[in-house]
Amino acid sequence: MKCPFCSEEINDNAIKCKHCGEVLNQSAFNNLNNQYSRESSNYVPEDDAIKAAFDKIDANNGKFVAEFNGLALILGLIWYMIKGMWAKAFILFILVLISGGLLAIPLWIYCSFAGYYDYYLFKVKGKNLW
């Protein structure tokens, strides 16, 4: 079978084209996505801000949503460590050290806008890294 979007050869049972990434069978794709959504995980957000951010990420099919996190802005990498994301905190800290501190402010801003998404990946998807 050929993909209707990119005309590359794909498996007859394909849900998503491996070449262009287009969804070929929306209902099967939604069923598969629902298997890995927050509802299938045992995690319950500890506060309303995290729940609201996770709801927005879920509404975007688990893809990145820039959601401001004031605590992550104030605490930076310490917020990541408090939440148990040691590996990401360590990698970001090493980047700051290697850059001689030049990346400190951009990474602090990164923490404030990607913190909730990183936490979502950690708690819901079980990913310790990106």
HUJOKA-V44630 format. One record per pair of residues at least 12 apart in sequence whose C-alpha atoms are under 10 Angstrom apart, sorted by the first residue. I is the first residue (numbers start at 1). J is the second residue. D is the distance in Angstrom with one decimal. If there is no record, write none. Layout:
BEGIN
i=I j=J d=D
i=I j=J d=D
END
This chain:
BEGIN
i=1 j=13 d=9.1
i=1 j=14 d=9.3
i=2 j=17 d=9.4
i=3 j=16 d=9.2
i=3 j=17 d=6.7
i=3 j=18 d=9.4
i=3 j=19 d=8.7
i=3 j=20 d=8.7
i=3 j=22 d=8.7
i=3 j=23 d=9.8
i=3 j=24 d=8.0
i=4 j=17 d=9.3
i=4 j=22 d=9.2
i=4 j=24 d=8.3
i=5 j=17 d=8.6
i=5 j=19 d=9.7
i=5 j=20 d=7.6
i=5 j=21 d=9.3
i=5 j=22 d=7.2
i=5 j=23 d=9.5
i=5 j=24 d=9.0
i=6 j=19 d=7.6
i=6 j=20 d=6.4
i=6 j=21 d=9.5
i=6 j=22 d=8.8
i=7 j=19 d=9.4
i=7 j=20 d=9.5
i=8 j=20 d=8.6
i=13 j=25 d=9.0
i=14 j=28 d=9.6
i=14 j=29 d=9.8
i=15 j=27 d=9.0
i=15 j=28 d=6.5
i=15 j=29 d=6.1
i=15 j=30 d=9.9
i=15 j=32 d=9.4
i=16 j=28 d=9.4
i=16 j=29 d=7.6
i=30 j=61 d=9.0
i=33 j=58 d=9.9
i=33 j=61 d=7.4
i=33 j=62 d=8.6
i=34 j=58 d=9.7
i=34 j=61 d=8.9
i=36 j=61 d=10.0
i=36 j=62 d=9.1
i=36 j=124 d=8.2
i=36 j=125 d=7.2
i=37 j=58 d=7.1
i=37 j=61 d=8.2
i=37 j=62 d=7.5
i=37 j=124 d=7.4
i=37 j=125 d=8.0
i=38 j=54 d=8.3
i=38 j=55 d=8.9
i=38 j=57 d=9.8
i=38 j=58 d=7.4
i=38 j=62 d=9.0
i=38 j=120 d=8.9
i=38 j=123 d=9.0
i=38 j=124 d=5.8
i=38 j=125 d=8.1
i=39 j=58 d=9.7
i=39 j=124 d=9.1
i=40 j=124 d=8.7
i=41 j=123 d=8.5
i=41 j=124 d=6.1
i=41 j=125 d=8.1
i=41 j=126 d=9.4
i=42 j=123 d=9.1
i=42 j=124 d=8.1
i=43 j=120 d=9.8
i=43 j=123 d=6.6
i=43 j=124 d=6.6
i=44 j=123 d=9.2
i=44 j=124 d=9.4
i=45 j=120 d=9.6
i=45 j=123 d=9.1
i=45 j=124 d=9.9
i=49 j=67 d=9.9
i=49 j=68 d=9.9
i=49 j=69 d=8.5
i=49 j=116 d=9.2
i=50 j=67 d=9.9
i=50 j=69 d=9.1
i=50 j=116 d=6.9
i=50 j=117 d=9.7
i=50 j=119 d=8.9
i=50 j=120 d=8.8
i=51 j=116 d=9.7
i=51 j=120 d=9.9
i=52 j=67 d=9.6
i=52 j=116 d=9.9
i=53 j=65 d=8.3
i=53 j=66 d=9.1
i=53 j=67 d=6.6
i=53 j=68 d=8.9
i=53 j=69 d=9.2
i=53 j=116 d=6.5
i=53 j=117 d=7.9
i=53 j=119 d=10.0
i=53 j=120 d=8.7
i=54 j=67 d=9.6
i=54 j=116 d=7.4
i=54 j=117 d=7.7
i=54 j=119 d=9.0
i=54 j=120 d=6.5
i=54 j=121 d=9.9
i=54 j=124 d=9.2
i=56 j=117 d=9.9
i=57 j=116 d=9.0
i=57 j=117 d=7.3
i=57 j=120 d=8.1
i=58 j=120 d=9.4
i=62 j=117 d=8.8
i=62 j=120 d=8.5
i=62 j=121 d=8.6
i=62 j=124 d=9.5
i=62 j=125 d=9.0
i=63 j=117 d=8.4
i=63 j=121 d=9.6
i=64 j=114 d=8.0
i=64 j=116 d=9.4
i=64 j=117 d=6.2
i=64 j=118 d=8.9
i=64 j=120 d=9.6
i=64 j=121 d=9.7
i=65 j=113 d=8.5
i=65 j=114 d=7.8
i=65 j=116 d=8.7
i=65 j=117 d=6.8
i=66 j=110 d=9.5
i=66 j=112 d=8.9
i=66 j=113 d=5.2
i=66 j=114 d=6.0
i=66 j=115 d=8.8
i=66 j=116 d=8.2
i=66 j=117 d=7.6
i=67 j=112 d=7.9
i=67 j=113 d=5.3
i=67 j=114 d=6.8
i=67 j=115 d=8.0
i=67 j=116 d=6.8
i=67 j=117 d=7.9
i=68 j=109 d=9.4
i=68 j=110 d=9.8
i=68 j=111 d=9.0
i=68 j=112 d=5.6
i=68 j=113 d=4.8
i=68 j=114 d=7.7
i=68 j=115 d=8.1
i=68 j=116 d=8.0
i=69 j=109 d=9.7
i=69 j=111 d=7.9
i=69 j=112 d=4.8
i=69 j=113 d=6.2
i=69 j=114 d=8.1
i=69 j=115 d=6.6
i=69 j=116 d=6.9
i=70 j=111 d=9.5
i=70 j=112 d=6.4
i=70 j=113 d=8.9
i=70 j=115 d=9.7
i=71 j=111 d=9.4
i=71 j=112 d=7.5
i=71 j=115 d=9.3
i=72 j=108 d=7.8
i=72 j=109 d=8.6
i=72 j=110 d=9.1
i=72 j=111 d=5.7
i=72 j=112 d=4.8
i=72 j=113 d=8.2
i=72 j=114 d=9.0
i=72 j=115 d=6.4
i=72 j=116 d=8.8
i=73 j=105 d=10.0
i=73 j=107 d=9.7
i=73 j=108 d=6.2
i=73 j=109 d=6.5
i=73 j=110 d=8.5
i=73 j=111 d=6.4
i=73 j=112 d=4.5
i=73 j=113 d=8.2
i=73 j=115 d=8.9
i=74 j=108 d=8.4
i=74 j=109 d=9.7
i=74 j=111 d=9.5
i=74 j=112 d=8.2
i=75 j=108 d=8.4
i=75 j=111 d=8.9
i=75 j=112 d=9.1
i=76 j=89 d=8.9
i=76 j=104 d=9.3
i=76 j=105 d=9.5
i=76 j=107 d=8.0
i=76 j=108 d=5.2
i=76 j=109 d=8.1
i=76 j=110 d=8.8
i=76 j=111 d=5.9
i=76 j=112 d=7.3
i=76 j=115 d=9.0
i=77 j=89 d=5.4
i=77 j=90 d=8.3
i=77 j=91 d=10.0
i=77 j=92 d=7.6
i=77 j=93 d=7.4
i=77 j=104 d=9.9
i=77 j=107 d=8.6
i=77 j=108 d=7.4
i=77 j=111 d=7.2
i=77 j=112 d=9.8
i=77 j=115 d=9.5
i=78 j=111 d=10.0
i=79 j=111 d=8.5
i=79 j=112 d=9.6
i=79 j=115 d=8.4
i=80 j=92 d=10.0
i=80 j=111 d=8.2
i=80 j=115 d=7.5
i=80 j=116 d=9.9
i=80 j=118 d=8.8
i=80 j=119 d=8.1
i=83 j=115 d=9.9
i=83 j=119 d=7.5
i=83 j=122 d=9.3
i=83 j=123 d=9.5
i=84 j=119 d=8.9
i=84 j=122 d=8.6
i=84 j=123 d=9.6
i=84 j=128 d=9.3
i=85 j=118 d=8.4
i=85 j=119 d=7.6
i=85 j=122 d=7.2
i=85 j=123 d=9.6
i=85 j=127 d=9.6
i=85 j=128 d=6.7
i=85 j=129 d=8.5
i=86 j=128 d=8.3
i=86 j=129 d=9.7
i=87 j=128 d=6.6
i=87 j=129 d=7.0
i=88 j=118 d=8.7
i=88 j=122 d=10.0
i=88 j=128 d=7.1
i=88 j=129 d=6.1
i=88 j=130 d=8.3
i=89 j=111 d=9.6
i=89 j=129 d=9.9
i=91 j=129 d=9.4
i=92 j=104 d=8.9
i=92 j=107 d=7.2
i=92 j=108 d=9.5
i=92 j=110 d=9.9
i=92 j=111 d=9.5
i=93 j=107 d=8.9
i=95 j=107 d=8.8
i=117 j=130 d=10.0
i=118 j=130 d=7.6
END
